[in-house]
């Protein structure tokens, strides 16, 4: 690699490091304040415990803010080169805008690959520890468990099939699931899961060897619904297993998602949520490359011509648009309005090619 290439890569890494330090510090501070608000009023929870929980959340914060770290880091490095008239000197030496945009894009692609293959599994493990600690602390001090963003899914093998448990919320302190549904499947002669019945209940409390359901409704194919004030369902789960299942329901790593999709399909369950998460992780390199292209393409305007602040605001707005458009498309994918592939890839692909078009305009007019 020639000297100019090494210099551009170095400047890009400096910008990314600065953006990482600033953004993650701000978000971690907000997380610490939120945890202090939730647990700080209890004398049993020390500041060191809150700091430990905050550090467990740090990789998750990094994963969520990685696109903005790339965007603002690339913009800072390019504006710095522009302000010192180094871009002018490079253009005068015959280097094109594509040459300036290549190092940020390559670094963004590498970060995207590392993000989905290394960072995401780390987030899965540490977020699992975070949820376990949060549940344990809430149970010890008698505080309600809050902040759950996803539903709870569990699977248990039975004597002649399997049992799928779905719940919208949980109270780990009492080993209780809320707004819960039990799906029963049996295996036919070919070993294929066949739906047998479902039981909906307002709550289900785990007791040694069985679930106690309240306000339950039992439904079987081609039969009338049967209501139960209370009923029992045998189970092999214990309280510790339930807490582990609850705390790990949101920690799906990149490497485990293909197996989870396959298992969900085999049990005739909706695998769309896992497919969308898998697609989002696979598209992460393209997402970061799109952020790098946008950050670079809006930083080439000569500082002496003015308008640099407006360009920075425009690039930032496009970055936020990509973030929220991705969430919107993912929501549409979850409701089957869009195929999973389009929901995951459309937004980063559109922004990426829009950034390439912008660089083409800057370079060729």
C-alpha positions in Angstrom: 0.0 0.0 0.0 1.4 3.4 -1.0 2.0 6.2 1.5 -1.2 8.2 0.5 -3.4 5.1 1.0 -1.9 4.4 4.5 -2.4 8.1 5.4 -6.1 8.0 4.3 -6.7 4.8 6.2 -5.0 6.3 9.3 -7.1 9.5 9.2 -10.3 7.5 8.8 -9.4 5.3 11.8 -8.7 8.4 13.9 -12.1 9.8 13.0 -13.8 6.5 13.8 -12.0 6.3 17.2 -13.1 9.8 18.1 -16.7 9.2 17.1 -16.7 5.9 19.0 -15.4 7.6 22.2 -17.9 10.4 22.1 -21.1 8.5 21.0 -20.6 5.4 23.3 -19.7 7.7 26.3 -22.9 9.6 25.8 -25.1 6.5 25.4 -23.4 4.7 28.3 -24.0 7.7 30.5 -27.7 7.6 29.6 -27.8 3.9 30.3 -26.2 4.4 33.7 -28.7 7.2 34.6 -31.6 5.0 33.5 -30.4 2.1 35.6 -29.9 4.5 38.5 -33.4 5.6 38.1 -34.7 2.0 38.1 -32.6 0.6 41.0 -30.8 3.6 42.6 -33.6 4.1 45.2 -32.9 0.7 46.7 -30.1 0.6 49.2 -29.2 -3.0 48.4 -28.0 -1.9 44.9 -24.6 -0.2 45.0 -23.0 2.2 42.5 -20.5 -0.5 41.5 -23.4 -2.9 40.7 -25.0 -0.3 38.5 -21.6 0.3 36.8 -21.2 -3.4 36.2 -24.6 -3.6 34.6 -23.7 -0.6 32.4 -20.5 -2.2 31.2 -22.4 -5.4 30.4 -24.6 -3.3 28.1 -21.6 -1.6 26.4 -21.3 -4.1 23.5 -25.0 -3.8 22.8 -24.7 0.0 22.8 -21.7 -0.3 20.4 -23.7 -2.6 18.1 -26.7 -0.2 18.0 -24.6 2.9 17.4 -22.1 1.4 15.0 -23.7 3.0 11.9 -23.6 6.5 13.4 -20.0 5.9 14.6 -19.1 5.2 11.0 -21.1 8.1 9.6 -19.8 10.8 11.9 -16.3 9.3 12.1 -15.9 9.4 8.3 -17.4 12.9 8.2 -15.0 14.2 10.8 -11.9 12.7 9.1 -12.9 14.1 5.7 -13.8 17.6 7.0 -10.5 17.6 8.8 -8.6 16.8 5.5 -10.7 19.4 3.8 -10.1 22.1 6.3 -6.4 21.6 6.1 -6.6 21.9 2.3 -5.2 18.4 1.9 -8.1 17.3 -0.3 -7.4 20.2 -2.6 -3.7 19.2 -2.8 -4.7 15.6 -3.6 -7.2 16.7 -6.3 -4.5 18.9 -7.8 -2.2 15.9 -7.9 -4.8 14.0 -10.0 -6.5 11.9 -7.4 -10.2 11.4 -7.8 -13.0 11.5 -5.3 -13.3 7.7 -5.6 -9.8 7.4 -4.2 -10.8 9.4 -1.1 -14.0 7.4 -0.6 -12.3 4.0 -0.9 -10.6 3.8 2.5 -13.7 4.7 4.6 -15.8 2.2 2.6 -13.3 -0.7 3.0 -13.0 0.0 6.7 -16.8 0.1 7.0 -17.1 -3.3 5.2 -14.5 -4.8 7.5 -16.3 -3.4 10.6 -19.6 -4.8 9.3 -18.2 -8.3 8.9 -16.6 -8.1 12.4 -19.8 -6.7 13.8 -22.0 -9.5 12.6 -19.5 -12.4 13.2 -17.7 -11.3 16.4 -19.5 -8.3 18.0 -23.1 -9.7 17.8 -22.2 -13.1 19.5 -20.5 -11.1 22.2 -23.5 -8.9 22.6 -25.6 -12.1 22.9 -23.5 -13.5 25.7 -23.1 -10.3 27.7 -26.8 -9.3 27.2 -27.7 -12.7 28.6 -25.6 -11.9 31.7 -27.1 -8.5 31.9 -30.7 -9.8 31.8 -29.9 -12.5 34.4 -28.4 -9.9 36.7 -31.3 -7.5 36.2 -33.8 -10.3 36.9 -31.8 -11.4 40.0 -31.6 -7.9 41.4 -35.3 -7.3 40.7 -36.3 -10.5 42.4 -34.0 -9.9 45.4 -35.3 -6.3 46.1 -38.9 -7.0 45.1 -38.9 -4.6 42.2 -41.0 -5.2 39.1 -39.1 -6.4 36.0 -39.6 -3.9 33.2 -38.1 -2.9 29.9 -38.9 -6.1 28.0 -39.0 -5.3 24.3 -39.8 -8.7 22.9 -42.1 -11.5 23.6 -41.1 -14.7 25.3 -40.8 -18.0 23.4 -39.9 -21.4 24.9 -39.9 -24.9 23.7 -40.2 -28.1 25.8 -40.1 -31.7 24.6 -43.1 -33.9 25.7 -43.6 -37.7 25.7 -45.1 -37.8 22.2 -44.2 -34.4 20.7 -43.4 -30.9 21.8 -44.8 -27.9 23.7 -44.3 -24.4 22.5 -44.9 -21.6 25.1 -45.5 -18.0 24.1 -45.9 -15.2 26.6 -46.1 -11.4 26.3 -44.6 -10.7 29.7 -43.2 -12.3 32.8 -42.8 -11.9 36.5 -39.6 -13.8 37.4 -40.0 -13.0 41.1 -43.1 -15.3 41.2 -42.0 -17.6 38.3 -45.1 -16.4 36.4 -45.8 -15.9 32.7 -48.5 -13.4 31.7 -50.8 -13.5 28.7 -49.5 -16.9 27.9 -50.3 -19.4 25.2 -49.4 -23.2 25.1 -49.1 -24.9 21.7 -49.2 -28.7 21.8 -47.8 -30.7 18.9 -47.5 -34.5 18.4 -45.4 -36.4 16.0 -47.0 -38.4 13.2 -45.7 -41.6 11.7 -43.1 -39.7 9.6 -41.9 -37.7 12.6 -43.5 -34.4 11.4 -44.9 -32.1 14.1 -48.7 -31.9 13.9 -50.7 -29.3 15.7 -52.9 -30.8 18.5 -54.3 -28.0 20.6 -53.7 -24.6 22.2 -54.4 -23.2 25.6 -54.6 -19.5 26.2 -54.4 -18.2 29.8 -54.2 -14.9 31.6 -51.3 -16.2 33.7 -49.3 -19.3 34.3 -47.3 -19.9 37.5 -44.6 -22.5 37.6 -44.8 -25.1 40.4 -42.6 -28.1 40.9 -43.6 -30.4 38.1 -46.5 -28.5 36.6 -47.9 -25.1 35.4 -50.9 -23.6 37.2 -53.0 -21.7 34.7 -55.7 -19.2 35.5 -58.5 -18.0 33.3 -57.6 -20.6 30.7 -59.3 -21.4 27.4 -58.6 -24.7 25.7 -59.0 -24.9 21.9 -58.8 -28.0 19.7 -59.3 -28.2 15.9 -63.0 -28.5 14.9 -64.2 -28.5 18.6 -65.7 -25.8 20.8 -63.6 -23.9 23.2 -63.5 -25.1 26.8 -63.1 -22.6 29.6 -61.2 -23.4 32.9 -60.9 -21.2 35.9 -57.7 -23.0 36.8 -55.9 -26.0 35.2 -52.5 -27.7 35.4 -50.1 -28.7 32.7 -47.1 -31.0 33.5 -43.7 -29.7 32.8 -40.0 -30.6 33.4 -39.0 -27.0 33.8 -37.8 -25.7 37.2 -37.5 -22.1 38.4 -33.9 -21.7 37.5 -34.5 -23.0 34.0 -37.4 -20.6 33.6 -35.3 -17.6 34.7 -32.6 -18.6 32.2 -35.2 -19.0 29.4 -36.7 -15.6 30.2 -33.4 -13.7 30.4 -32.0 -15.3 27.2 -35.1 -14.9 25.0 -33.7 -11.8 23.4 -30.1 -13.0 22.9 -30.0 -14.6 19.5 -26.5 -14.6 18.1 -25.5 -14.5 14.4 -24.3 -18.1 14.5 -27.5 -19.5 16.2 -30.1 -17.8 14.0 -30.0 -20.3 11.1 -30.7 -23.2 13.5 -33.5 -21.2 15.2 -35.1 -20.5 11.9 -34.9 -24.1 10.9 -36.4 -25.3 14.3 -39.2 -22.7 14.1 -40.2 -23.9 10.6 -40.0 -27.5 11.7 -42.5 -26.8 14.5 -44.8 -24.9 12.1 -44.1 -21.6 14.0 -43.6 -18.2 12.5 -39.9 -17.7 11.8 -40.3 -14.2 10.4 -38.8 -12.5 13.5 -35.6 -14.7 13.3 -35.4 -14.2 9.5 -35.5 -10.4 9.8 -32.9 -10.4 12.5 -30.7 -12.7 10.3 -31.2 -10.4 7.3 -30.4 -7.3 9.4 -27.1 -8.8 10.5 -26.2 -10.0 7.0 -26.8 -6.5 5.6 -24.7 -4.8 8.3 -21.6 -4.5 6.1 -23.7 -2.9 3.4 -25.3 -0.6 6.0 -21.9 0.6 7.3 -20.6 1.0 3.7 -23.6 3.1 2.9 -22.9 5.3 6.0 -19.3 5.7 4.9 -20.2 6.6 1.4 -22.7 9.2 2.5 -20.3 10.6 5.1 -17.6 10.9 2.5 -19.7 12.2 -0.4 -21.1 15.1 1.6 -17.6 16.1 2.9 -15.9 16.9 -0.4 -17.2 20.5 -0.7 -14.3 22.9 -0.4 -14.4 24.7 3.0 -13.5 28.1 1.4 -16.8 27.9 -0.6 -18.9 27.7 2.6 -21.8 25.4 3.2 -19.9 22.8 5.1 -22.3 22.9 8.0 -25.3 22.4 5.8 -23.6 19.4 4.1 -22.9 17.9 7.5 -26.5 18.3 8.6 -27.7 16.8 5.3 -25.4 13.7 5.7 -26.6 13.3 9.3 -30.2 13.5 8.3 -29.7 10.9 5.6 -28.0 8.6 8.2 -31.0 9.0 10.6 -33.3 8.4 7.6 -31.5 5.1 6.9 -31.9 4.1 10.6 -35.6 4.8 10.9 -36.4 3.5 7.4 -34.7 0.3 8.3 -36.9 0.0 11.4 -40.0 0.8 9.4 -39.2 -1.7 6.7 -38.5 -4.3 9.4 -41.9 -3.6 11.0 -43.5 -4.1 7.5 -41.6 -7.3 7.1 -42.8 -8.6 10.5 -46.4 -8.0 9.4 -45.7 -9.8 6.1 -46.4 -6.7 4.1 -42.9 -7.0 2.6 -40.7 -10.1 2.1 -37.9 -10.5 4.6 -35.2 -10.0 2.0 -36.6 -6.6 0.9 -37.3 -5.5 4.5 -33.7 -6.1 5.4 -31.8 -5.0 2.4 -33.8 -2.3 0.7 -32.9 0.7 2.9 -29.1 0.2 3.0 -29.0 -0.7 -0.7 -30.9 2.5 -1.6 -28.6 4.8 0.5 -25.5 3.0 -0.8 -26.3 3.6 -4.4 -27.5 7.2 -3.6 -24.1 7.8 -2.1 -22.4 6.4 -5.2 -24.6 8.7 -7.3 -23.6 11.7 -5.2 -19.8 10.9 -5.6 -20.4 10.6 -9.4 -21.9 14.0 -9.5 -19.1 15.5 -7.4 -16.5 13.9 -9.6 -17.9 14.2 -13.0 -20.4 17.0 -12.6 
